């Protein structure tokens, strides 16, 4: 069995883990407070799932480079995706007119993925965790772990 870790890169990080059947395992938002603290946490984040094989990153800069470097040391496959790329897969053009509108739509779609996956339902869902879920779903499609969008996400 393999798993994928999706990351909305930043000091406030969104994380989501997916099984190789394309279903969401878990998700969370974590504020590391500083880039240095996040870098120190990377080894533990990348070894938490024994079957982790893929990391999908959305974001750039030094923090994304740190994620990629640490994942590569562990022989994990790393894919970088832009927000525009994954959003165009799931969101209609009118839902992408502003960042706020795209984040709101991502939150709605992420809740549908949570339900479809029978994952723990959130009391509140931060936008970085919601976006990590969408990044992970994009990754599952990209890796062909899923052949089509789950019900409730079809347009």
N, C-alpha and C positions, 0 to 999 in steps of 0.2 A: 504494500500500500504506500502511496505517496501523498504528500500534502503540499499546499501552496500557502505562502504568507504574503498577503497584500499589504502594502504600506503607503499611506498618505504621508509623505515625508515632511518633517518639520520638528521643531522642539516640542510642539504639541502634535503628537503623532496619532494617526488613526491606524489600527491594526485589524486584520481579519484573516482567519485561517479557513481554508477550504480543503475538503477531501478530494480524492481523485475521481469521485463521481460528480463533482461540481457543486456539492452541497456545502453550505456554510457550517463550520464547526463552532467557531466563537468569534467575537469581535469586541473591540474596546477602544477607548481613547485614553491616551496617557500623556500627561504633561511632564516632561523631563526637567523643565526649568532652565536648562542651558544645553548647548551643543556638546560641551565636555561631558556632562552627566549622561546624555544620550549615547555618546560614543562608548562610555564605560559599560553601559547596559546592553550594547549590541551582542556580545557573546552569549549572554543568557537568553536574550530574545531569539537568537538563531539556533539555540540548542534546546529550547523548551519542548518542541515537537520532535521526537526521535525520528519520525518518518518525513521530515521536511526535505523537499527536493527542489523547490522552486520559490523564488522571491520575485514579486512584481512591485516595482517602485514607481510612484508618480511624484515627481518633483526633481529638483536639480540642486546644483551647488555642492558645497563641501559636505553637507549632511548626507545627501544622496550618494556622494562618492564614498563616504565612510561606510554606509550600508552595503554598497556594492563590493568594496574591498573586503569587508568582514565576511560577507556571504561567499565570495570567491575563495577565500582561505579555507572555507568549509566545503568546497567543491559543490556549491549549490548553483543551479542555473538561475541567472538574473536577467530579467527583462525590464526595461524602462518603457513607460508609456506616458504620453502627455495627457493632460486633462481633456484637451480638445479631441484627442483620439478616442479615449474610452467614452466620453460624452456623446460623440457622434454615433456610437454603436447603440446607445440606449435612449438618448433624448432627442426629441423632435427639435428642429431648428428654432421654433418659437420658445422652447424651454431653455435655450442656451443664450438668449439675448442679453442676460446679465448674469454675473457670478452668483448673486443672491438667488435668482430664479433657478439656476442650474443646481445649486445646493439644496434648495427646497424640493425639487423634483427628485434628486438623488436620494434624499431622505425618504420620500414616499416609496420609491422603487426598492430601496434597501429594506424597508419594512416588509415588502412583498417577498423578498428573498429570505428574510428571517422566517416568515410564516411557511414558505415553501420548504425550507430546510428543517423545519421543526426545531429551530434554535431558540435559545432563551430569549423571551421578549423583553425589550428594554422598557424601563420606566421613562427614560428620556434617551434620545439618540443624538449625540453630538454630530455635527456635520462632518468632522474628520473621520469618525468611525463609519458613518454612512458612505462617505466617499471611498473608504478602504474596502467596504463590502462591494461597491460597484467596480472598483479596480480589480478585486479578486474574481468577480464574475467575468469581467473582461479577460482576465488571465485564464480562467477555466475554459472559456470559448477559444482563446488563442492557442491553448495547448490541446484542444480538441477533447478535453475531458467532458465537455458538454457539446452536443451537436446542434442544439437549438436553445432558444431562450425558454426559461421556465414559464408555465402558465401565469398570467397576471402581469407579465412583462412584455408580452407580444403586442405589437402595435397594429 
